[in-house]
């Protein structure tokens, strides 16, 4: 969505009090002790091991492809890429080279190159070309960003050969900004953290026509909104610097701000800081559930999810595991919500052996089971299929598989580790673990309740606001 890109240029860079440098400079604001300290820290590489200095072009100018990842229409790489911007940063000062909807670039590009989309996109979106807007098919942000850049170059995007990094944000960032700054008023309408996404979506997609405005005039609505945001943050950023800084740190950990750099040195820092949206490769057990909204409008904003992971030993010296997602569609048929259509993949350690799936569908409202796809990505085994959930209904997709031999060996050696990663851009899906080791637990992290310790099961309930790691020490 174009509307968010305008505001993003004020938030991500503004939150760091860097975008406002140019405004403050014109208004004498650099005389502020706070501003001087921020700029001095950046220039002297004292912030985040120098990564901020590099990202903001204090050493050499840096050009970025900025993606708006609409997580109300979730995709593997964080959300549907509704709009993009190209921004050049030179010593902390941004120059906006381009802002537009992704459909404009896709539709106007010269289609003189081969671009075959992944099979699920062909099958469930009925597309024959892999376009820029659908490029973030990988749940690893670096992989999806590399594909986004590849298609951006092939579609002859602005400054495509100069881009040194990709930044992705979700609307969750903008809502959280408003919680700090307070509501803003635009053309007599109040926008706050609770109504921002839906209200602005409506105004840009439908409201302008109801007011008798033509398509081009709707851009004035975006301009008014961005100016209101800038005015508020210009006055507020330094005043609440610590709050904005803490917010950015939190949303980086919650994967609502994502970064990728073509510079290996910078990318190494991003990975070390856990800012890169990486699909990790730990030595123990692993689970990542990935949904891909397949033409289900913005229905993800009304979906509730609970991921349940369990396993138990079998008589054949194996462990049978179950990964189940419980879906609840709390919406109805509206301009923005519909039946939920998702191509769901579950990523597990390589060597896991597929047994069965329950709940897959060939098509919407179909009683016929869908096909199961399998593959390996980033050293992870994945299984994938399609499911649809009607408004007001619930559904379950249940995968059964045998644990990988490497995980079984860890259990035999009395030391089990599990990493459950959250999908990029998701909010806080529920997570339930019910792990039966067939031998007693002696130490668990996180701890179970007192009633659950020192038996053969580890039972734990939490959510996926962030990635969750578990360690269980066992005894024979």
C-alpha positions in Angstrom: 0.0 0.0 0.0 1.5 3.4 -1.1 0.1 5.2 1.9 2.4 3.3 4.4 5.5 4.0 2.4 5.2 7.7 2.9 4.8 7.3 6.6 7.5 4.7 6.8 10.0 7.2 5.6 9.1 9.3 8.7 9.0 6.4 11.2 11.9 4.1 10.7 14.4 6.9 10.0 12.5 9.4 12.1 12.3 7.0 15.1 16.1 7.1 15.1 15.9 10.9 15.0 17.8 10.8 11.7 15.2 11.7 9.1 14.5 14.9 11.1 18.1 15.9 10.9 17.5 17.8 7.6 14.4 19.5 9.1 16.2 20.3 12.4 19.2 21.6 10.5 17.0 24.1 8.6 15.3 25.2 11.8 18.4 25.3 14.0 17.5 22.1 15.7 21.1 20.8 15.5 21.9 23.1 18.3 20.0 20.7 20.5 22.3 18.8 22.8 20.2 15.6 22.2 20.5 15.9 18.4 24.2 16.6 18.6 24.7 13.5 20.7 22.7 11.3 18.3 24.6 12.5 15.3 28.0 12.2 17.0 27.3 8.6 18.1 26.4 7.7 14.6 29.3 9.4 12.9 31.7 7.8 15.4 30.3 4.3 14.9 29.3 4.0 18.6 25.8 2.7 17.8 25.2 -1.0 17.2 28.8 -1.8 16.2 28.7 0.7 13.3 25.8 -0.9 11.5 23.6 2.2 11.8 26.4 4.3 10.4 26.7 2.0 7.4 23.0 1.7 6.8 22.4 5.4 6.9 25.2 6.2 4.5 27.6 8.0 6.8 30.5 6.2 5.2 29.2 6.0 1.6 25.7 6.7 0.2 23.4 3.7 0.6 20.3 3.0 -1.6 17.5 0.9 -0.3 14.5 -0.9 -1.6 11.8 -0.4 1.1 9.0 -2.9 1.1 5.6 -2.4 2.8 4.7 -5.9 4.0 1.0 -6.0 4.6 0.6 -8.5 7.4 -3.2 -8.4 7.1 -2.5 -10.4 4.0 0.3 -12.6 5.3 2.9 -14.0 3.0 6.0 -16.1 3.8 8.3 -13.1 3.7 6.2 -11.0 6.2 3.2 -9.9 4.2 2.0 -9.0 0.7 4.2 -6.4 -0.9 1.6 -3.8 -1.7 4.0 -0.9 -2.3 7.6 -0.1 -2.3 10.0 2.9 -2.2 13.5 3.5 -3.3 15.5 5.8 -0.9 19.1 6.9 -1.0 20.7 7.8 2.3 23.6 10.1 2.4 25.0 10.9 5.9 21.6 10.3 7.4 19.7 12.5 5.0 17.2 10.6 2.8 16.4 11.3 -0.9 13.2 9.7 -2.1 13.8 8.3 -5.6 10.5 6.5 -6.1 7.3 5.6 -4.3 4.5 3.6 -6.0 2.3 0.5 -5.8 3.9 -2.7 -6.8 1.2 -3.4 -9.3 2.3 -0.4 -11.3 5.9 -1.7 -11.7 4.6 -5.2 -12.5 2.0 -4.1 -15.1 4.2 -1.6 -16.9 7.5 -3.5 -17.0 8.8 -5.0 -20.2 8.1 -8.7 -20.0 11.2 -9.8 -21.9 12.5 -12.3 -19.3 11.4 -15.7 -18.1 9.7 -15.6 -14.7 8.1 -18.8 -13.6 6.3 -18.5 -10.2 6.3 -21.3 -7.6 3.7 -23.9 -8.3 1.3 -22.9 -5.5 1.2 -19.3 -6.8 0.3 -20.7 -10.3 -2.3 -23.0 -8.8 -4.1 -20.8 -6.3 -3.5 -17.3 -7.6 -3.8 -18.4 -11.3 -0.8 -16.4 -12.3 1.6 -17.3 -15.1 4.5 -14.9 -14.3 6.3 -14.4 -11.0 6.0 -10.7 -10.4 7.8 -8.4 -8.0 4.7 -8.1 -5.7 4.7 -11.9 -5.1 8.5 -12.2 -4.8 8.7 -12.9 -1.0 7.9 -16.6 -1.1 10.7 -17.7 1.2 10.2 -17.4 4.9 13.9 -16.4 5.2 14.0 -12.6 4.6 17.5 -12.7 3.0 16.3 -15.3 0.5 13.0 -13.5 -0.3 14.9 -10.1 -0.5 17.3 -11.5 -3.0 14.4 -12.7 -5.1 12.7 -9.3 -4.7 15.9 -7.6 -5.9 16.2 -10.0 -8.8 12.7 -9.3 -10.1 13.1 -5.6 -9.3 16.1 -5.5 -11.6 14.5 -7.5 -14.3 11.4 -5.2 -14.2 13.8 -2.2 -14.5 13.0 -0.6 -11.2 14.5 2.7 -10.3 18.2 2.6 -9.3 17.9 -1.2 -9.2 21.6 -1.8 -9.8 22.6 0.7 -7.0 20.5 -0.9 -4.2 22.6 -2.0 -1.2 19.9 -3.3 1.0 16.2 -4.1 1.6 14.1 -3.0 4.5 10.7 -4.5 5.2 8.1 -3.1 7.6 4.5 -4.1 8.6 1.7 -1.8 9.5 2.2 -2.9 13.1 5.1 -0.5 13.3 2.9 2.4 12.4 0.2 1.4 14.9 2.8 1.2 17.6 4.2 4.6 16.7 0.8 6.1 17.3 0.6 4.6 20.7 3.6 6.8 21.6 2.8 9.9 19.6 -0.9 9.9 20.2 -3.6 10.3 17.6 -3.2 12.5 14.6 -6.0 14.4 12.8 -6.2 14.5 9.0 -9.0 16.4 7.2 -11.1 16.4 10.3 -10.7 12.6 10.9 -8.8 11.2 13.9 -6.4 8.3 13.3 -5.2 6.4 16.3 -3.4 3.1 17.0 -6.7 1.2 17.1 -8.2 2.4 13.8 -5.2 3.5 11.8 -4.8 0.5 9.4 -8.4 -0.1 8.7 -9.5 3.5 8.5 -6.6 4.6 6.2 -7.2 1.5 4.0 -10.8 2.4 3.6 -10.1 6.1 2.8 -7.6 5.2 0.1 -9.4 2.3 -1.4 -13.0 3.4 -1.2 -13.5 6.7 0.7 -12.0 8.9 -2.0 -14.6 7.7 -4.5 -17.5 8.2 -2.1 -16.3 11.8 -1.6 -16.4 12.4 -5.4 -12.7 12.5 -5.8 -10.9 11.0 -8.8 -8.1 8.5 -8.5 -5.3 11.1 -8.8 -6.9 13.3 -6.1 -6.7 10.4 -3.6 -3.0 11.0 -3.5 -3.7 14.3 -1.7 -5.2 12.2 1.1 -1.9 10.3 1.4 0.0 13.6 1.3 -2.1 15.1 4.0 -1.6 12.0 6.2 2.2 11.9 5.7 2.5 15.7 6.5 0.4 15.2 9.7 2.6 12.3 10.7 5.8 14.2 10.0 4.6 17.3 11.9 3.8 15.1 14.9 7.0 13.2 14.9 9.2 16.2 14.2 8.0 17.6 17.5 7.9 14.3 19.3 10.9 12.2 18.2 13.6 13.8 20.4 11.2 14.3 23.3 10.5 10.6 23.4 13.7 9.4 21.9 14.1 6.5 24.4 10.5 5.3 23.8 11.0 5.2 20.0 14.4 3.6 20.3 12.9 0.9 22.6 10.0 0.4 20.2 12.3 -0.2 17.2 14.4 -2.7 19.2 11.2 -4.6 20.2 9.7 -4.6 16.7 13.0 -5.9 15.3 12.8 -8.8 17.7 9.1 -9.3 16.9 10.0 -9.3 13.1 7.9 -6.3 12.1 11.1 -4.5 11.0 13.4 -6.6 8.8 16.7 -5.8 7.1 18.9 -7.3 4.4 22.2 -6.0 3.1 24.1 -7.0 -0.1 27.2 -6.0 1.8 28.5 -9.2 3.5 30.0 -7.3 6.4 26.7 -5.5 7.2 24.6 -8.6 6.6 26.9 -10.5 9.2 26.0 -7.8 11.7 22.3 -7.9 11.0 22.4 -11.7 11.5 24.3 -11.4 14.7 21.8 -8.8 16.0 18.9 -11.1 14.9 17.5 -8.3 12.7 17.7 -10.2 9.4 14.5 -12.4 9.6 16.7 -15.5 9.3 15.3 -19.0 9.2 17.8 -20.4 11.7 19.5 -23.7 11.6 20.1 -24.9 15.2 21.4 -28.4 15.9 18.3 -29.6 17.7 14.6 -29.9 16.9 13.0 -27.1 14.9 9.5 -26.0 13.9 8.4 -23.1 11.7 4.8 -22.8 10.4 4.3 -20.6 7.4 1.0 -19.4 5.9 0.6 -17.8 2.5 -2.6 -15.9 2.0 -3.9 -16.9 -1.4 -6.3 -14.2 -2.6 -8.1 -14.0 0.7 -8.2 -10.2 0.9 -7.1 -8.8 4.3 -8.5 -11.8 6.2 -5.4 -12.4 8.3 -6.4 -9.5 10.5 -9.5 -11.5 11.7 -7.7 -14.9 11.9 -6.8 -16.5 15.2 -4.2 -19.3 15.2 -2.9 -21.8 17.7 0.1 -24.0 16.8 0.2 -27.3 18.8 3.3 -29.4 18.6 3.5 -32.8 20.2 5.4 -36.1 19.9 5.6 -39.5 21.7 7.8 -42.6 21.4 6.6 -45.6 19.3 7.3 -49.3 19.6 9.7 -49.1 16.7 12.1 -46.9 18.6 11.0 -43.8 16.7 9.1 -40.7 17.8 5.8 -39.8 16.0 5.3 -36.0 15.9 2.3 -33.9 15.2 2.2 -30.3 14.1 -1.3 -28.9 14.2 -2.5 -25.4 13.4 -6.0 -24.5 14.7 -7.5 -21.7 12.6 -10.5 -19.6 13.6 -11.9 -17.2 11.0 -13.6 -14.5 13.1 -14.6 -12.4 10.1 -17.4 -12.2 7.6 -17.8 -11.5 3.9 -16.9 -7.8 3.6 -14.8 -5.5 1.4 -11.7 -6.5 3.3 -12.3 -10.0 4.6 -13.5 -13.3 3.1 -13.0 -17.1 3.4 -9.4 -17.7 4.5 -7.3 -19.4 1.8 -3.8 -20.4 2.7 -1.0 -22.5 1.3 0.6 -23.7 4.5 4.0 -25.1 5.0 5.7 -26.6 8.0 9.5 -26.6 8.3 11.2 -29.3 10.4 14.7 -30.8 10.6 16.0 -32.5 7.5 15.5 -36.2 7.9 12.0 -36.0 9.2 9.8 -38.6 7.6 6.3 -37.6 6.4 3.4 -39.8 7.5 0.1 -38.1 6.8 -1.8 -34.9 6.7 -5.4 -34.2 7.8 -7.4 -31.2 6.8 -5.8 -30.5 3.4 -8.2 -29.4 0.6 -8.1 -29.5 -3.2 -10.0 -26.2 -3.4 -12.4 -24.0 -1.5 -15.2 -25.9 0.3 -13.9 -29.1 -1.2 -14.2 -32.4 0.6 -11.5 -33.9 -1.6 -8.1 -33.8 0.1 -5.4 -31.7 -1.5 -2.0 -32.8 -2.7 1.0 -32.7 -0.4 4.2 -31.0 -1.6 7.6 -31.7 -0.1 11.0 -30.1 -0.4 14.2 -28.9 1.3 15.0 -25.2 1.9 17.8 -23.7 3.9 18.7 -27.2 5.2 15.1 -27.7 6.4 12.6 -30.3 5.3 9.2 -28.8 4.5 5.7 -30.2 3.8 3.0 -28.0 2.2 -0.7 -28.1 1.2 -3.8 -25.9 0.8 -6.6 -25.3 3.3 -9.6 -22.9 3.3 -11.7 -21.7 6.3 -15.1 -20.1 5.8 -16.0 -16.9 7.8 -17.3 -17.7 11.3 -15.8 -21.2 11.1 -12.8 -23.1 12.4 -10.4 -25.5 10.7 -7.4 -27.6 11.5 -4.4 -28.7 9.5 -2.6 -31.6 11.0 0.8 -32.9 9.9 2.2 -36.2 11.2 5.8 -37.2 10.7 8.6 -39.1 12.4 11.2 -37.0 14.1 14.6 -36.8 12.3 17.2 -39.3 13.5 19.4 -36.4 14.8 16.6 -35.3 17.1 16.0 -38.8 18.3 19.7 -39.2 19.1 19.5 -36.0 21.2 16.6 -37.5 23.2 18.6 -40.7 23.7 21.5 -38.6 25.0 19.2 -36.9 27.5 19.5 -33.4 26.0 16.7 -32.1 23.9 16.6 -28.6 22.4 13.8 -27.1 20.4 13.5 -23.8 18.5 10.0 -22.7 17.4 10.3 -19.7 15.1 7.5 -17.3 14.4 6.6 -16.4 10.9 7.8 -13.0 9.8 5.1 -10.4 10.2 2.7 -12.4 12.4 1.5 -10.9 15.7 1.2 -13.4 18.5 -0.1 -16.8 17.5 -0.7 -19.2 20.4 1.8 -22.0 20.9 1.2 -25.2 22.9 3.9 -27.8 23.4 3.1 -31.4 24.6 6.3 -33.4 24.3 6.3 -37.0 25.6 9.9 -38.2 25.8 9.2 -41.7 27.3 11.7 -40.8 30.0 11.7 -38.4 32.9 12.5 -34.8 32.7 14.9 -33.4 35.3 15.4 -29.8 34.2 13.4 -27.7 31.8 13.8 -24.2 30.3 11.3 -22.5 30.4 10.1 -24.1 33.6 6.9 -26.0 33.7 4.4 -25.6 36.6 5.3 -27.6 39.7 2.5 -30.1 38.9 4.2 -31.0 35.6 7.8 -31.5 36.5 9.7 -34.8 37.0 7.5 -36.9 34.6 7.9 -38.0 31.0 6.2 -35.0 29.5 7.0 -31.4 28.9 3.8 -29.3 28.6 4.1 -25.6 28.0 1.8 -22.9 26.7 3.0 -19.5 25.4 2.7 -17.4 22.2 4.8 -16.6 19.2 5.3 -12.9 19.8 9.0 -13.8 19.3 10.8 -17.0 18.6 10.6 -19.6 21.4 13.5 -21.8 22.5 13.1 -24.8 24.8 15.8 -27.0 26.5 14.9 -30.2 28.4 17.4 -32.4 30.3 16.3 -36.0 30.7 17.2 -39.1 32.7 16.8 -42.7 31.8 
